[in-house]
């Protein structure tokens, strides 16, 4: 009998342990909530002041977008303030009043008419007003989407502990199309994806809508993203068959309440592959009709379908040049197909041809510049920030400012293909700002890239910014907790490119981790430095594309076995006994000639060319004297060692943050920083020793010796590198 009782006690103990463990796991911080955590505000007096200011809620919501906004607001207030304001039709106390002129008399009042007139379709205002003896906080907009964005901004203010008692703000996006490009394949692999499989579960669609789709939509709406390209730019024509269009329509239905329209990458040869035609010639009447009919079919299923993204005549993809036509011929044919439905075509300028005997950096400009003014008004040319391929650092693309009669949209890579995948902490906002703030001089001083993108140079053109997504099925969405900051920063900068990297990092840290000033100040400092760290240990002084040729993982400056010259790193660094760097001056490939004269002359002149772009534009001897007084060789070595040291310093700061961060994410970041330090060291030791075989100069004695000889790094093989995609 005693044995039975003991066994019962033991079973009860095991059950209790199981229950407690389950509870602990349920509350574990896995990063899934991103920056929308809505945990209770720890400052009790501040929380009480917020509750007092929002004791009532006036928010008529009678459509899916407004319903989504109200649901988010109530969820946020409940979590942050442990409070639900009483919902009333008319305020009788301190109230939060939300609406549009057509559904709220206060918002329709004369005092808000001027501000509403300037907000467009997506803008909103938040203003503290006194009315009828009451203090009200008013969120107003012209449309339901504007209301949605206003609600998210108010919640951001609460999350970051900002004052709300004297608000007077109005905000609207600087560009119309703010889009995530998913390089996701139909088999759920993700090209250049480092956070698991595609979130789109095509096999279960259209019947099964994963709740993750809704959380994805919420996160995007919170930062103003309003479009999603569902499939890879290296498109599979099956994406345009009815079988998959029905699935895409189900995703569109899920995202629509959050102001997000879906787009599809279109394979140019689809009329042949799924349409049974003999040609895809864009000037052929049967091809034009096929695309027009396909557009009609799509819009019947997805009435607010955004349009097509197209990669054509690049890296083996089919396109109009296969038929002796040009990019304008191809883009305009598709634009005509979607124009009756108010759709757009995003035509990528990432083109290069191995058979063109010229600097790869020049090819996009050479193909597109002559076509300026020949594209339909609903075509927007999607241009990468630099002329090569999402490198850790590139000078701005020469097409910006060179096509004043053509709409251009910036294409950025949020996923870290060339920045250490999801194991390196690299905050990308400074990279983006470096491009946005660059002066093209295309219409004189001050003709910055951001002015081109936002229509300041030509107000008649449509505007947009696109980012290649870093989102997958990993529980924390992005593979690295800090990689979430790049998704967040993309949305914030797409909405308002004038925002600073510092302000965005500050908000993200407070919303994602802690409002502690010590935590925010210390971590923000290394976030802002992190991109420069990575440039230093990967590609300093203007070096580029020296990653391992297969998978782009780790260093491979020695690689020279791929079929295309411009797929091999030696094509770009051109190291030899005489020096290093790609000569793009007027005496070399003359890539500098594609920029406005002021920019051309600065890059062409060694005395004016910034050190950060030196080897991008110049081939220089190893003993060239730098501005620092050091030789080029010593300066190059110093950057590599400095990069590794900065990762170590970043680790040391993070190791002091354990009291401010939950143990799960604290430990995860610690472990990933260990990986980053090891990989940065490999980059340093491999590159310094490889380039030393050409310089024949010693590594200065003040630096530690490489951990392994060069051959060790050359012999390393990394199988199944993530992000290579696989078949569609």
N, C-alpha and C positions, 0 to 999 in steps of 0.2 A: 504493500500500500504506500509506504513512504517513497519507494522508488517511483511509483506512478506520479505522486505529487511532485517530486523533484523534476520529473520529466515534463510535467505540465508547466511548472515554473520556468523551466528552461525554454520550453516552446514559447511561453508568453514573452520571455526576455528576448528571444530571437525575433519574434514578431514585432515587439516594440522597437528593437534596433532597426529592423527593416523599415518600419514606418518612419522613424526619425531620419534614417538615411534617405528615404524617398523624399521627405519634406526638404531636407538639405539640398538634394539634387534639384528639386523643383525651383528652389530659390537661388541656385548657383548663377553667378554672373558669367554668361557665355558669350556676351556681345550681341545677341540676337536683336536686342531693342535699339541698337545703334545709338543715335543721339536723341531719341524720343523716349527716354527712360521714365520721366514723370514721377520720380521718387519724391517723397515728402521733403519740403524745404526745411533744412535743419535750423535756420535762423527763425526762432519762434515769433519774435516781434515783427519781422518782415512778413512772415506768412500771415500773421493776424492783420497787418495793414492791407495786404492783398485781399483777404477775406472781407474786410470792411469795405473796400472799394468795389467789390463785386458781390454784393449781397443779393442782388436780383439779376435776372437775365431776360432780356427782350430779344428774341431771336426767332422770327417766323421762318420756318424751313419747310418748303413744299416741293422740293425736287431732289434727285439723288445727290447732287453736288453739295447743296446746302445741308442735306441730312448727314453727309459725310463730315462736313465741317462742324456741325453741332455735336456729332458723336465724338469727334476728336477733342473738341473743347471740353465736353463733360468728362471725358476720360482724363484729360490733362489736369483739369481743376481738381478732380477727385484725388488724383495721385499727388499732385504738388501741394495742394492746400488742405487735403483731407476735408473737402467741403464741396457741396453742390448748391449753387445759388438757386433760389426759388425762381421758377420760370413764370413770368407775368406778361400780360399783353401791354400794360402801361406801367412805367416805372413809378413806384411810390417811395423809393429809397435810393441809395447808391446802387447804380445799375450798370451793367454792361449791355449796351444796345448795339445790335448787329443787323445790318440789312443793306438793301439797295433802294434807290428812290421809288421803285415801283412797289415795294412791299413794306416800307417804313417811312412814316411821315416825318420823323426827326431827320433821317438821312436825306429826305427830299427837300428839306428846308433851304431857304435862301443862303444861309451861312455856309453851306457845303457845295453850292452850285459851282463856284469857280474851281475848287479843288477837284471835283468830280470831272469837270470838263477836260482836265489835264491828265487824267489817269488811264485813258484808253480802256481796253477790254480786260487786262490782267491786273491793273493797279488797284491800290486800296489806300485809305487813310485811317489813321488811329488818332483820335483827338479827345482830350479831356474837356468837357463843357459843363457849364452850370445851366440847368433849365428847370423852371418851375420850382425853384428852391432846392433842387436836388443836384448832386454831382454825378454826372454820367460819363462813362468811357464809351466812345462811339467808334465802331469799326464800320466803315462804309465803302462801297464799291459800286461800279456800274453793272457788274455781272456777278454771277454766282462764283465763278473762278476767282475773281478778285476778293470776294468774301473769304473763300477758302484760304488764300494766301495771307490775308489779314489775320485770320484766326491763328494760323501757324506762327506768324510773327509775334503776336501777343504771347503765345505760349513760350516762345523763345525768350522773350523779355523776362517772363516769370522764372524760367529755368535758369537763366543767367543772373538772376537776382537784381535786375535793373529796376529803377523807380518807374512807377506808372501813374503818379499823381498829377503830373503836368505834361502829358504827352501831346505832341503836335507834330505828327509825322505823316508824310505821304510818300508812297513808293510805287514804282512801276518798273517793269523789266526794260533793259536797254536793247534787247534783241527779241525778235518774235518767236523764233524756233530754237528751243533749248532742249537738246535731244541726246539721249543715251543710245549709242550704237552697241548692240550685243553681237559679238562675233560667235554666235551660238549655232551649232549644227543640229540637224534634225535628229541625230542619234545621241544628242545631249552632251557631246564633247564640246569644248569651248576653245577656239583658236586664241592663243595668248591669254588664256584664262588660268588663274592660279588659285582658285578658291572652290574647287570641286566641279561638279557637273553643271550644266545649264539649269536655270530655275524653271525653264519651260518644259513641262512634262508632256511632250507631244503625244505619247502613247495613250495617256489617260484623258487627254482633251478630246472632245469639248465637254464631256459630261462632268468630269471632276475638276473643280476649281480649287487649287491648293490655297489655303489661307495665306501662304507666303506671298502670293501675288498681291493680295490686299495690303500686306505690310510693306511690300516693295513700293506699291503705289503711294502709300502714306509717306514713306521716306522721301520719295521724289517730290511729291507735292509740297512737303515742308521746306524744300529748298528751291522751289520754282521750276523744276524740270517738267516740261509739258509734252514730251514725245519720246517714244521708244521704238527703235528699229529692232525687230524681234530676231532676225536671223543674220548669219554671217555675210559679210561683203563678198567673200568667195562663195557665191550663192549656189544652192542646189535648185534647179528649175522646179522640182517637186513642190517647193514652197508656194508656188502659184497655182497648183492644182486645187480643185474644189475640196478635196479631202483635207488639205492643210489650211485652206482659206476658212473653212468652217471652224477649225481649231483656233486660228488667229482671231476670228470673230469672237470666240468665247473669251479670249484674253482681253480683247478690246472692251468687251462688256464689263469685265472686272475692273479695268483701269479707268474707265470713263468717269465714274463719280469723283475721281481725284484730278480731273482736268488733263488727263494724259491720252493723247492720240497714238495709235500704233501706225508704224510704217513697215515696209518690207524691202529687203534687198532683192533686186530683180536681176536674174541672169539674162544677159543680152540675147543669148541664143535660145531662150525659152520657146519662141515660135517654132523652132525646129524640134527641140527635145520633147516638148509636151504638146505642141500644137500641130505636128505633122506637116509643117511647111518645109519647102526645100531651101529656103533662105531666111536670113534675119536682116537683110538689107533694109536700113531705116527709111530709104526712099521708095521702097517697093510698096504699092498700094495694098497688097494683101497683108503685108507685115503691119502696116499702119492700122488696118482694120482689125487685125488680130489683137493688137495691144489695146485699141479702143474698146473692143468687146470684153477683153480681160478686165479693163478698168471698170466697165459697167458692172461686171459680175462681182468684183470686189466691193464696190460701193453699195450694191444691193445687200451684201452681207454686213458691211461695216460702213454705215453712212458717213461717219466722220474720219474715214481712213485718211492718213496724212499724205501718203504718196510713196515714191520709190527712192531708194538709195542704190546707186549703180557704181560698180567697179568695172571698167571696161578697158580693154587693150593694155593691161598691166599684168605682169607676172603670169602670162599665159591665159588670162581671162579673155573671152570673146568680146568683140566690140565693133563699132562702125568701121574702123580702119581695115577690118578684114574684107570689107566690100569697097574699099577705095573712098570711103566717106570720112568725115572728121567728127570730132567730139560734139560740135554744135548740131550736126545732122542727127546724131544718135540721141542726144539729150532732148532736142526739140520734138522729135517724134514721140518720145514718152511723155513730154510735157503737154503736148496736144491731146494725148489720150486722157490725162487726168484733169486737164484744165476745166472741162465742163462741171467737174465735181469740186473745184477749188483746191485740188491737190498740187503738190510741188514735186520736183525732181531734184534730188541732191546728187550731183555728178562729181565723183571723186577726181581730183587732180593728181593723185598718186599714180603716176605713169612713168615707166621707164622700159627701155628696150635694149637687150644685150647686143643687138645688131647695130645700134647707133654708136658710132665711134667717137663719143664725146663724154665729158664729165657727166655722171649720172645726176649730179645736183642741178644740172642745167635743163634737163629734159622736160620737166613739167612746164616751165616758163616757155621753152621753145615751142611746145605744142599748143599751149592755151593763149598766150599773149596775142598771137595773130587773130584769134577768134573773138577778141573783145568787142562787145556790142552785137554779137550774132546770136546770142542765146535768148530764148523766150523769157518773158518777165517772171514766170513761175519756175525757172531753173536757178539753182544756186550751186556754185562750184565749191566743193568741199576741199579745202587746202590744209595740209598738215602745217603745224607751227614752223617746221623747218623743211629744207629741201631734200633731206635724205630719208630719215625714218625714225621719228620719235626718240632721238638720241638723248643721253643725259644732258647735253647742252648742244644747241644749234643756233646759229644766227637766224633771224626771222626769214620766212620764205619770201623770195623776191617777187612772187605774184601779188603779195599784198601791196596795193598802191599802183600796180602795173595794169590793172584792168578796171578803169574808172566807170565803164559802162556796163559792168557785169557784177551781179550779186556774188559775193564770196562769203563763205562761212568757215570759221576756224575749226579744224579737226584736231583734238587733243587725245592723248592716250592716258586714261586714268589707270588702267591696269599697267603693271610695272614690267613690261616685256624687257626693257633695257635698263631697268633700275632695280634689279635684284629680285624680281618676282614678288612673292608674298612673304619672303623671309627677311627683307631689308626694310628698315624704317626710313622712308623717304617721303617727306611732305612736299607735294608737288606744286602748291600754290605759287611759290617763288619762281618756279620754272614758267608757269603760265603768265605770271605778271611780267616776266622778262620779255616775253613775246608781245603781250598786249601793249606794253609801254614803249616798245621800240619805235623809233621815228623813221618812217619810210622816206620822208622828204619828197614824196610824190607830188605834192602841191605846195611845196615850201616847208619850212621848219614848223614842227607841230603836227605833221600829217601822220599821226601814230597809227599803229595797226588797229588799236581799239576804235579809232575814228572811222577807219575803213569798215570794220565789222558792224558798227552800230549805225551806219547810214549817214554819218555826219558829212562824208565826202560826196555822197549822192543820195539824197533822201528818197528818190524814186525806187530804190532797190530794196528787195526783201532782205531780211537779216537773220542770222542764226549762228549758233555755236554747237558743236557736237563733241561728245567724249566717248571713247571706246571703253565700255563698262568693265569694272573689276569685280563683278557680282557673280556669285555661284551658290551652290548648295551647302557650302560650309556653314556651320551654325552661326558664325559671326559674319556671314555674307561675303567677306573680302579676303579671308585667309590670314590676315594680320590685323589685330585690333586697330593699329594706327593707319592701316590702308583705308579704313572707313573715312578718314579725314580727307582723302583725295576725292572720293565720291561727293562728300559734303562740300568741299571747296569748289569743285567743278560747278555744282548747282548755284552756289552763292555768286561765283564770278560770272557765270552765264547770265544771271539776273542783273548783276551790277558789277561790271569789270573795274569800277573805280574803287571797290573795297580793297583794303589792304590784306596781305597775307597774315599780318599780325592779328588784326581784328577777327578774321575768320578762325584762326587757330584758337584764339581766346574763347570765342563762343563754343567751338567744338569741344574743347577740353572741359569747359564747365558743364555742358550738356551731357557729355559722354562719361566723364569721370568724377570731377569734384569742383566745387566753387572755392575751394581753399586757395587763397591768394599765393601762398608759398608754392603749392603744387602747380598752379597755372603758370606762374612766372618762370619757374625752373624748367618745366617741361616745354613750355612754349619756346623758350630760348633754344633748346636743342632741336625742336621741330623746325624752326626757321633756318637752322644751320644744316639740317640733315641732307638736303639736296646737294649742297656744296660739298659736304663730306663725300658723298657718293661719286660726284664728278671727280674729286681728287683721287680716290682709290681706283676709279675705272678709266676715265678718259680726260685727264687734265690738259690744259693749255690748248684746247681745240682738237685734240684727238677724237676720233669717232669711229663707230662701227667696228671695234676690235674685239667684240664678243665672239665666243666660239660659234663657228658658222652653223653648226647643227643645234637648233633649239635656243641659241642665243643665251646659253647659260654659262656663266663664268668667262674667264679670259680665253682668247684664242687668237692673239695677234699673228701667230705663225700659220694659221689655217690658209691653205691654198689648193684645195682639192675639189672644190665645187665647180660645176659645169659653166657657170657664168662668172666672168671676171668680177662683176660688181656685187657678187654674193660673198666674196672672200675678203677678209680683213686687210690683207696686204695691199689691196686696191686702194685703200683709204689712207693708211699711214705712210706708205711708200718709204719706209725706213731703209737706209743703205749706209755705206761707209761715209758718205758725204753729209748725211743729215736725216731729217725726218719731217714729214708734213706734206700736205697736198697743195701744190702750187695752183691756186685759182686766181692769181693776179692777172693783170693784162699781159704779162709775159708767159703765163701758163695757160690754163683752160679758159681764162677770162670769165669765170663765173661772176666775178665782181661787176662785170659790165651789165649784168641784169638788174642792178640796183640803180637808184637815182644817183646823179653825179656826186652829191655830197657823201652818200653812203659808200659808193664805189671808191672814192678817193680815200676815205678813212680806212676801209678794209685793205686797200691796195698798198697803202703807205705803211711801212714798218714802224715809223715813228708815231703813227696815229692808231694803228690796229690794236684793239684791246688784247691783252695777254690771253683772255679767256677764249678768243677765237684765233690765236696766232697760228696754230698748226692746221687749222681749218683752211686758211687762205695762203699759207706760206710754207715752202720747204726750206728749212734752215739748217745750217751746220751745227754740229753738236757743241761746238765751242762758241756759238753765237752769244754775245753778251746781252743779258736781259736787263730790264729796267732796275731790277734788284741789285745788279752788279754781279750776279752769279752767271755761270755758263748755262746754256739751255739744258745741258745734261744734268747739272746739279739741281737746277730749278725743277726739272721733271721728276727727278728722284725725290726731292723734297715734298712735292705735291702728293706723290704716292704714299710716302710715310706719314705725312700730315693727315691724309684721309683715314688711315688705320687708327692713328692716335685719337682722332676725333670720335670714332666709333667707341673706342675704349672710354673716352670722357663721357660720352652719352650714356654708356652703361653705368658709370659711377653715379651719375645724377639719378637715373632710374632706380638704382638700388636703394636710394634714400627715400623713395616714394611709397614704400609699403604701408605706411600708416594712413595714406590718403586714398588708397585704391584697394578694391576687393582682392582677396588672395588669388582667385582664379585668373583674372586678367593680369595681375601683377606678375605672377609666375610665368604665364604664357609669354608676356613681353620679354621677361628676363631670358627665357630659353631662346626666343627668336633672336635676341641681341647677341647671344653666344654664337648662333649660326652666322649672323651678319659679321661678327668680328672674324670668325674663321674664314669666311668667304672673302672679306675685304683683304685679309692677310694674303690669301691665295692670289687675288688680283694683283696686289702690290709685288709680291715676290716673283710671280710669273712674268709680269710685264717689265719690271725693272731688269731682270736677268735677260729677258729676250732682247730688249732694246740695247742692252749692254754688249750683246754680240756684234752690234753694228758700231756703237760709239767707241768701244775698246777703252772706255774710261772707267775709273774705279767708283764704286759706291762710297761716298764720303764716310770716313771712319766714325763719325758721330752717330751713324745709324746702325741698328742691329743687323746682323747678317741674315739673309733669307733662310727660312726654315729648311728648305729642300733645294737641291740643284734644279736647274731649268728642265732637264729631261724628265724629272719626276712629274712636273706639271704637264708637260707635253704628252706623257703616257697616260694621264688620267682619262678615264672614259665614264660618262654619265648616261646611263640608259634610262629610257622612259622619262625623259625630261618633260615636266608638265607644260601644258599650253601649246603643244604642237598640233592639236586639233584632231587628227585622224580623219577618216573618210566621212563624207556627209551622210 
